[in-house]
Amino acid sequence: MKKYVGFLLPLYFVYVFGYFYVVLPPLNWHSPEFWKFICFTIGPLIVILLLVSLTKQGIHAFGNLKNHFSNQQVYDTSEDGIKWKKITKICIAILVFMVGFPFLSAALTSKILHAKEYANRIELKDVKFSEIPNVDFKKTPIIDRDSSIRLGDKVMGNMTEWVSQFDVSQEYTQISYKDSVYRVTPLTYNGIIKYFKNRKNGIPAYITVDSTSGKTTLVKLQDLGLKGMRYVPSGMFNDNLMRHLRFQHPTEIFGSPSFEIDEKGRPWYICTTYTYKGVGTKKSVTGAIFLDPITGKSTKYDLKSVPKWADRIIPESLVVTQLDEHGSLQKGFINSVFGQNGVTITSEGYNYLEKDGDIWLYTGITSANSDESNLGFALVNLRTHEAMKIATAGANEVSAMKSAQSEVKNYGYESTFPLLINVQGNPVYLMSLKDNGLIKMYATVSAVDYQKVATVSSDDGLDTLLKKTVDLLGADNSHVDKENIKEEKITVKSIEKIFVEGNTVYYIQSTKGNIFKVTFATKFEDKLIFLKENDQLDVSYIDSEGIKYIKDIQN
């Protein structure tokens, strides 16, 4: 027996280390992967010991039965038989614990029993729409991920010396960089053979795509005075990023790495760290590990001390889950499934906004009935977890996308998922219209009334689109924050009336020399048709770049 143990024990330790080396589970009891590791490594030993114990007891039982019929002394009276019975009980207890504890912990800490706690793990602050800054197309990510991938592949295709050695990662992280918005993605090894051929010098470059203009650049690390990236997700063996991190932080629970660059252009991999309430329940972010893929050094930060240049600490999937639970569990789990009284959920997708140098996830909030309207919008800072809710009812994103597509239905263009922007106090959806993945047009749709659509060719640019949108929304005042609206009593000096694509636009100059602009609407019909010089008007307006856009006329 000792001979077999001496032979099998080293094989067992090789198996345990091999499992850990390949699967890389965190040595943390909160993680479901840890319990899988225990079940697949310690579990087989316990099962073997249990089978041996049961076999021994069977032998003793058979001996007792045989001796009983032969009128001999009962066989199983020794301490050996009692010992194996105890071992059996211990083995069964360990197996029950290994399998049962994770399920019991998950059940006792689930949202079924703690609905209110789950609902409040994200704090939504009610704010006015003015919290979203007036649209700045230098910071508005109009180039979506699919278009970024096409642009990146095109640039890589021009690098003849690298295209056979490296691929382009599909990651394309959205970041705020150099006072604008970009998507960034690294190169990857093109298979195991190319890995061994190039591992000494590492990954030599990454790609940036300006999300406002589409300008795409392949950034060579040697031009920044840096060596290649050695510890990357496409690396093999000990050069693999996740394996390198696991050996440095064996007890941390972390997710998939996010590729980012700091303001100097140095590449980093950011791995968000988590914990759970029980085993795999109520996932929450504790901080992040920043790994330098060039040197392999890593630094762990808690959530409050993360460097400000980083953008993606809170993963989008977790944010959406938290928003859904916040909207559905306020009145308990049963209500979220059956009654659904007051239950809200997020829209069918999300997008990004740049605000104050950070990337914010944007998504709509709609009722659980999934109708064609939103009850408001949610914004969540992906670095700090700050969350805001804007109660502005209107069309949902899918309705806006269909409305934009119907404007150009002859072309058959498809809309990207829209981005919420602020146009002079009005919530407006901005989207691209694409043909076979190529951006052909830009469109805006009023989030309040999705029948109001403005479109321009991509060659005309976003500034032209903005002017058309302002004219289109000129008479709408129902969802503009009051703090942005000014009031004034004016005396009319002159009036000019022009026609723009079927709309009548009035330009009114006051005796003070100010220019007021208003689009003809039924509600102003009696006040505009007979307007003449020296008439006095009480107007509400928004001032933008010298033009005062009238939102209401009181007399």
C-alpha positions in Angstrom: 0.0 0.0 0.0 2.8 2.4 0.9 4.4 1.7 -2.5 1.3 2.8 -4.3 0.9 5.9 -2.1 4.5 6.9 -2.8 3.9 6.6 -6.5 0.4 8.2 -6.7 0.9 11.1 -4.2 3.4 13.0 -6.5 1.0 12.5 -9.4 -1.8 13.9 -7.3 0.2 17.1 -6.5 1.0 17.5 -10.2 -2.7 17.2 -11.0 -3.6 19.9 -8.3 -1.0 22.3 -9.6 -1.9 21.7 -13.2 -5.6 22.4 -12.5 -4.6 25.6 -10.7 -2.2 26.6 -13.5 -4.8 26.2 -16.2 -8.0 27.3 -14.5 -6.5 30.0 -12.2 -9.2 30.0 -9.5 -8.9 32.6 -6.7 -8.1 31.1 -3.3 -11.1 33.0 -1.8 -14.2 31.2 -0.4 -16.5 33.9 -1.8 -15.7 32.8 -5.3 -17.7 29.9 -7.0 -14.4 29.0 -8.9 -12.7 28.3 -5.6 -15.3 25.7 -4.7 -15.0 24.1 -8.1 -11.3 23.9 -7.5 -11.9 22.2 -4.1 -14.4 19.8 -5.6 -12.1 18.8 -8.5 -9.0 18.4 -6.4 -9.8 17.4 -2.8 -13.1 15.8 -3.9 -11.6 12.8 -5.7 -9.4 12.0 -2.6 -12.4 12.0 -0.3 -14.4 9.8 -2.8 -11.6 7.3 -3.0 -11.2 7.2 0.8 -15.0 6.8 1.1 -15.0 3.9 -1.3 -12.1 2.2 0.6 -13.9 2.7 3.8 -17.2 1.2 2.5 -15.2 -1.7 1.0 -13.6 -2.4 4.4 -16.9 -2.3 6.1 -18.3 -4.6 3.4 -15.5 -7.1 4.1 -16.2 -7.0 7.8 -20.0 -7.4 7.2 -19.4 -10.4 5.0 -17.1 -11.9 7.6 -19.8 -11.4 10.2 -22.5 -13.0 8.1 -20.2 -16.0 7.3 -19.3 -16.6 10.9 -22.9 -16.2 12.0 -24.0 -19.1 9.8 -21.1 -21.3 10.8 -21.8 -20.6 14.5 -18.4 -19.0 14.9 -17.5 -15.9 17.0 -18.8 -12.6 15.4 -16.0 -11.2 13.3 -16.6 -7.4 13.5 -15.9 -6.6 17.1 -12.5 -5.0 16.6 -11.6 -1.4 16.8 -10.7 -1.6 13.1 -14.4 -1.9 12.1 -15.4 1.1 14.3 -12.6 3.2 12.8 -13.8 2.7 9.2 -17.3 3.6 10.2 -16.0 6.9 11.6 -14.0 7.5 8.4 -17.1 6.9 6.3 -19.1 9.5 8.3 -16.3 12.0 8.1 -16.0 11.6 4.3 -19.7 12.0 3.8 -19.7 15.1 6.0 -16.9 16.6 4.0 -18.5 15.9 0.6 -21.9 17.3 1.8 -20.1 20.4 3.0 -18.1 20.9 -0.2 -21.2 20.6 -2.4 -23.8 22.0 -0.1 -22.1 25.0 1.5 -21.9 27.1 -1.8 -25.5 26.4 -2.6 -26.7 27.1 0.9 -24.6 30.3 1.1 -26.0 31.5 -2.3 -29.5 30.8 -1.2 -29.2 32.6 2.2 -27.7 35.7 0.6 -29.8 35.7 -2.6 -32.0 38.6 -3.7 -35.1 36.5 -2.9 -34.3 37.1 0.8 -32.5 40.4 0.5 -34.3 42.3 -2.2 -34.0 45.7 -0.6 -30.2 45.3 -0.1 -29.8 44.4 -3.8 -32.0 47.3 -4.9 -29.8 49.8 -3.0 -26.4 48.7 -4.0 -26.3 51.5 -6.5 -27.4 55.0 -5.3 -29.1 57.0 -8.0 -29.2 60.7 -7.4 -32.1 62.6 -9.1 -30.7 65.4 -11.2 -31.9 67.8 -13.8 -31.1 67.3 -17.5 -28.7 70.3 -17.3 -26.2 67.9 -15.6 -25.5 66.7 -19.1 -23.3 69.4 -20.7 -24.3 71.1 -23.9 -23.1 68.9 -26.8 -19.5 69.2 -27.7 -18.7 67.2 -30.8 -15.0 67.2 -29.9 -16.0 65.0 -27.0 -18.9 63.1 -28.4 -18.2 59.4 -29.4 -20.1 59.2 -32.7 -17.8 56.4 -34.1 -19.1 53.2 -32.7 -17.2 50.0 -31.8 -17.9 48.2 -35.1 -16.7 51.1 -37.1 -13.6 51.3 -34.9 -12.8 47.7 -35.6 -13.0 48.3 -39.3 -10.7 51.3 -39.1 -8.2 49.4 -36.9 -8.1 46.5 -39.3 -7.5 48.9 -42.2 -4.6 50.5 -40.5 -3.1 47.2 -39.5 -3.4 45.9 -43.0 -1.0 48.6 -44.1 1.7 47.4 -41.8 3.1 44.7 -44.0 6.0 43.8 -41.7 3.6 43.0 -38.8 0.3 41.9 -40.4 1.6 38.2 -40.6 2.9 38.2 -37.1 0.2 40.0 -35.1 -3.6 40.4 -35.0 -5.7 43.3 -33.7 -7.6 42.7 -30.5 -11.3 43.2 -30.7 -11.4 45.0 -27.3 -11.5 48.7 -28.3 -12.0 50.2 -24.8 -13.8 53.6 -24.7 -11.6 56.1 -22.9 -11.3 59.8 -22.3 -7.9 60.8 -23.6 -6.2 64.2 -24.3 -9.4 66.2 -23.9 -11.3 64.0 -26.3 -12.7 60.4 -26.6 -10.9 57.5 -28.1 -11.1 53.7 -28.4 -7.9 51.9 -27.8 -6.9 48.3 -28.5 -3.6 46.3 -28.4 -2.1 44.0 -31.0 -2.1 40.3 -30.1 0.1 37.3 -31.0 -1.0 35.5 -34.2 -0.9 31.9 -32.7 1.5 30.0 -30.6 4.2 29.8 -33.3 4.2 33.6 -33.7 4.2 33.9 -29.9 7.5 31.9 -29.5 9.0 33.9 -32.5 8.1 37.3 -31.0 7.9 36.9 -27.2 11.4 38.2 -26.6 10.4 41.6 -27.9 6.8 41.4 -26.9 3.7 43.2 -28.4 5.2 46.2 -30.2 2.1 48.5 -30.6 -1.5 49.4 -30.0 -4.1 51.2 -32.0 -6.1 54.4 -31.1 -9.3 55.5 -32.9 -10.6 59.0 -32.3 -14.3 58.4 -31.6 -15.2 61.9 -32.9 -13.3 62.0 -36.2 -12.4 58.4 -36.9 -8.7 59.2 -37.1 -6.9 56.0 -36.5 -3.3 55.6 -35.4 -1.0 52.7 -34.9 1.2 53.7 -31.9 4.6 52.0 -31.8 5.9 51.7 -28.3 9.5 52.2 -29.4 8.5 55.7 -30.6 7.4 56.4 -27.0 10.8 55.2 -25.7 9.1 52.0 -24.4 9.8 48.3 -24.8 7.2 45.8 -26.0 4.4 44.4 -23.9 5.3 41.0 -22.5 2.4 40.2 -20.2 -0.7 40.2 -22.3 -3.9 38.1 -22.6 -2.6 36.4 -25.8 0.7 35.5 -24.1 1.4 31.8 -23.4 2.5 30.1 -20.2 3.9 32.5 -17.6 3.7 35.4 -20.0 -0.1 35.1 -20.0 -1.5 38.2 -18.3 -4.2 36.4 -16.2 -1.7 33.8 -15.0 0.9 36.5 -14.1 -1.7 38.3 -12.1 -3.0 35.2 -10.4 0.4 34.3 -9.1 0.9 37.8 -7.8 -2.5 38.1 -6.2 -3.7 34.5 -5.4 -6.7 35.5 -3.3 -8.1 38.3 -5.3 -11.3 37.9 -7.3 -10.9 39.8 -10.6 -12.5 39.9 -14.0 -11.3 40.2 -17.5 -8.6 42.8 -18.0 -9.4 46.1 -19.7 -6.7 47.7 -21.9 -6.2 51.5 -21.4 -3.5 54.1 -21.8 -2.5 56.9 -19.5 -2.2 60.6 -20.6 1.4 59.9 -21.7 0.4 57.0 -23.9 1.8 54.3 -21.7 -0.2 51.1 -21.9 -1.8 49.4 -18.9 -4.1 46.5 -18.2 -6.7 47.2 -15.5 -8.3 44.3 -13.7 -11.3 45.1 -11.5 -11.4 43.3 -8.2 -14.6 42.0 -6.6 -16.1 40.5 -3.6 -19.4 38.7 -3.0 -21.9 38.8 -0.1 -21.9 35.0 0.1 -20.6 32.5 -2.5 -21.2 34.3 -5.9 -24.0 36.6 -4.7 -24.3 40.4 -4.7 -21.2 41.0 -6.6 -19.5 44.3 -5.7 -16.4 46.2 -6.8 -13.6 46.6 -4.3 -11.0 48.3 -6.5 -8.6 47.5 -9.3 -5.2 46.1 -10.1 -3.1 48.1 -12.5 -0.6 46.0 -14.3 2.2 47.3 -16.4 2.4 44.8 -19.3 5.9 45.9 -20.1 7.5 45.3 -16.7 5.0 43.0 -15.2 4.7 45.1 -12.0 1.2 45.5 -10.6 -0.4 47.9 -8.0 -3.7 47.3 -6.2 -6.0 50.3 -5.5 -9.2 50.5 -3.6 -12.1 52.1 -5.4 -11.6 55.6 -3.9 -7.9 55.8 -4.8 -7.9 54.7 -8.4 -5.9 57.1 -10.6 -8.1 59.7 -12.3 -6.8 59.0 -15.8 -8.4 55.5 -15.7 -11.9 55.2 -17.2 -13.2 51.7 -17.0 -13.2 50.3 -13.4 -16.9 49.4 -13.0 -17.8 46.9 -15.9 -20.8 47.8 -18.0 -22.5 44.4 -17.4 -22.4 45.0 -13.6 -23.8 48.5 -13.9 -26.7 47.4 -16.0 -27.5 44.6 -13.5 -27.4 47.0 -10.6 -29.7 49.5 -12.4 -32.1 46.7 -13.2 -32.2 45.5 -9.6 -32.6 49.0 -8.4 -35.6 49.5 -10.5 -37.2 46.1 -10.0 -36.6 45.1 -6.3 -37.7 48.3 -4.5 -40.9 46.6 -3.5 -39.6 43.1 -3.0 -38.7 40.1 -5.1 -42.2 38.8 -5.5 -43.4 42.1 -6.9 -40.5 42.1 -9.3 -41.8 38.8 -10.8 -45.5 38.9 -10.5 -47.2 42.2 -9.6 -44.4 44.4 -11.1 -46.0 47.4 -9.5 -43.6 50.3 -10.2 -41.0 48.0 -11.7 -38.5 49.6 -14.1 -35.7 48.2 -16.2 -32.9 49.5 -18.4 -33.2 49.9 -22.2 -32.0 47.2 -24.7 -28.5 48.7 -24.9 -26.2 51.4 -23.6 -23.7 53.9 -24.9 -21.1 56.3 -23.5 -20.8 59.9 -22.6 -17.7 62.0 -21.8 -18.3 64.2 -18.8 -15.7 66.0 -16.7 -12.9 63.9 -18.1 -14.6 60.6 -17.2 -16.5 58.1 -19.2 -20.1 57.6 -18.1 -22.4 54.8 -19.2 -25.7 56.0 -20.5 -28.9 53.9 -20.7 -32.6 54.6 -20.8 -35.0 53.6 -18.0 -38.3 52.1 -19.1 -41.2 50.3 -17.5 -41.2 46.5 -17.2 -44.0 46.4 -19.8 -41.4 47.3 -22.5 -43.4 49.9 -24.3 -42.0 52.4 -26.7 -41.2 55.1 -24.2 -38.6 55.8 -21.6 -39.4 57.2 -18.1 -35.9 58.7 -17.9 -32.2 58.1 -18.3 -29.4 56.9 -16.0 -25.8 57.9 -16.1 -23.1 56.0 -14.2 -19.4 57.0 -13.9 -17.4 53.9 -14.8 -14.5 55.0 -12.6 -16.2 56.3 -9.4 -19.6 54.5 -9.5 -21.3 57.8 -9.1 -24.8 57.4 -10.6 -27.5 59.9 -11.7 -31.1 59.6 -12.8 -32.8 62.1 -15.1 -36.6 61.9 -15.1 -37.3 63.0 -18.6 -40.1 61.0 -20.3 -39.9 60.4 -24.0 -39.2 57.9 -26.8 -37.0 55.0 -26.1 -33.8 54.3 -28.1 -35.3 51.6 -30.3 -38.1 53.9 -31.4 -35.6 56.6 -32.1 -33.5 54.3 -34.2 -36.6 53.2 -36.2 -37.6 56.8 -36.7 -34.2 57.7 -38.0 -34.1 54.7 -40.3 -37.5 55.6 -41.7 -36.2 59.0 -42.8 -33.8 57.3 -45.2 -35.7 54.1 -45.8 -34.9 54.4 -49.6 -31.3 53.7 -48.8 -31.9 50.9 -46.3 -29.4 52.3 -43.8 -29.1 50.8 -40.3 -28.9 52.9 -37.2 -26.3 52.5 -34.4 -27.5 52.5 -30.8 -28.1 56.2 -30.0 -26.2 58.5 -27.7 -28.0 61.0 -25.5 -26.9 64.6 -26.0 -28.0 68.0 -24.7 -29.0 70.4 -27.5 -29.7 73.8 -25.8 -31.5 72.1 -22.9 -33.3 69.5 -25.0 -32.7 65.8 -24.7 -31.8 64.5 -28.2 -30.6 61.1 -29.5 -27.6 61.2 -31.8 -26.8 58.2 -34.0 -24.9 57.2 -37.1 -26.7 55.6 -40.1 -24.6 52.9 -41.7 -24.5 50.9 -44.9 -22.6 47.6 -44.8 -20.8 48.8 -41.7 -19.8 52.2 -43.2 -21.1 55.4 -41.8 -23.1 57.3 -44.5 -25.2 59.8 -42.5 -25.7 61.3 -39.0 -29.1 61.7 -37.5 -30.7 63.3 -34.4 -34.1 62.4 -33.0 -35.9 64.3 -30.3 -36.0 62.1 -27.1 -39.3 63.8 -26.3 -41.0 63.5 -29.7 -39.4 60.8 -32.0 -41.2 62.3 -35.0 -38.7 65.1 -35.0 -35.8 63.9 -37.0 -32.8 65.7 -38.6 -30.3 64.0 -40.9 -27.2 65.0 -42.8 -24.6 63.3 -44.9 -21.5 62.3 -43.0 -19.6 64.5 -45.5 -21.6 67.6 -44.3 -20.4 66.9 -40.7 -21.9 67.2 -37.2 -21.9 71.0 -37.1 -24.4 71.1 -39.9 -26.5 68.5 -38.2 -26.5 70.6 -35.0 -27.8 73.6 -36.9 -30.6 71.6 -38.4 -31.4 70.1 -35.0 -31.6 73.5 -33.3 -34.0 74.7 -36.0 -36.1 71.6 -35.6 -36.4 72.0 -31.9 -36.8 75.7 -31.9 -40.4 75.7 -30.7 -40.1 72.9 -28.2 -39.9 74.1 -24.5 -41.5 71.2 -22.6 -38.3 69.5 -21.4 -35.8 72.4 -21.0 -34.6 73.0 -17.4 -36.0 76.3 -16.1 -32.6 77.4 -14.9 -31.4 77.6 -18.5 -34.4 79.7 -19.6 -34.3 83.5 -19.4 -37.2 85.9 -19.6 -37.3 89.4 -21.2 -39.8 92.0 -22.3 -38.8 93.1 -25.8 -39.9 95.7 -28.3 -39.8 94.6 -31.9 -37.5 96.6 -34.2 -37.6 94.3 -37.3 -38.8 90.9 -38.4 -37.4 88.6 -41.1 -39.2 85.4 -42.2 -37.4 82.6 -44.1 -38.3 79.1 -45.1 -36.0 76.2 -44.2 -36.9 72.7 -45.6 -40.6 73.3 -45.1 -40.4 75.1 -41.8 -41.0 78.8 -41.3 -38.4 80.5 -39.2 -38.7 84.0 -37.8 -35.8 86.3 -36.9 -36.9 89.1 -34.5 -34.6 92.0 -33.8 -35.3 94.0 -30.6 -34.8 97.7 -30.1 -31.8 96.8 -28.0 -30.2 95.0 -31.0 -30.6 91.4 -29.8 -31.6 88.8 -32.3 -34.3 86.3 -31.3 -35.1 83.2 -33.4 -38.3 81.1 -33.3 -39.7 78.4 -35.5 -43.3 78.7 -36.5 -45.6 76.5 -34.5 -49.4 76.4 -34.0 -49.1 77.6 -30.4 -47.5 80.8 -31.6 -49.6 81.2 -34.7 -51.7 84.2 -33.6 -48.6 85.9 -32.2 -46.3 85.6 -35.2 -48.6 86.1 -38.2 -49.6 89.6 -37.3 -46.4 90.6 -35.6 -45.1 94.1 -36.6 -42.6 96.7 -35.6 -42.9 98.3 -32.1 -45.0 95.4 -30.8 -44.0 94.3 -27.3 -43.5 90.7 -26.4 -42.8 88.9 -23.1 -40.5 86.0 -24.2 -38.7 83.1 -22.6 -35.5 82.1 -24.4 -32.2 80.2 -24.3 -29.1 82.2 -25.3 -26.6 80.3 -27.5 -23.7 81.9 -29.3 -25.4 85.3 -29.7 -28.7 83.9 -30.9 -31.6 83.8 -28.5 -33.9 80.9 -29.2 -37.4 81.7 -28.1 -39.1 78.9 -26.2 -42.3 80.7 -25.3 -44.2 83.9 -25.9 -46.4 85.0 -23.1 -48.5 87.7 -24.7 
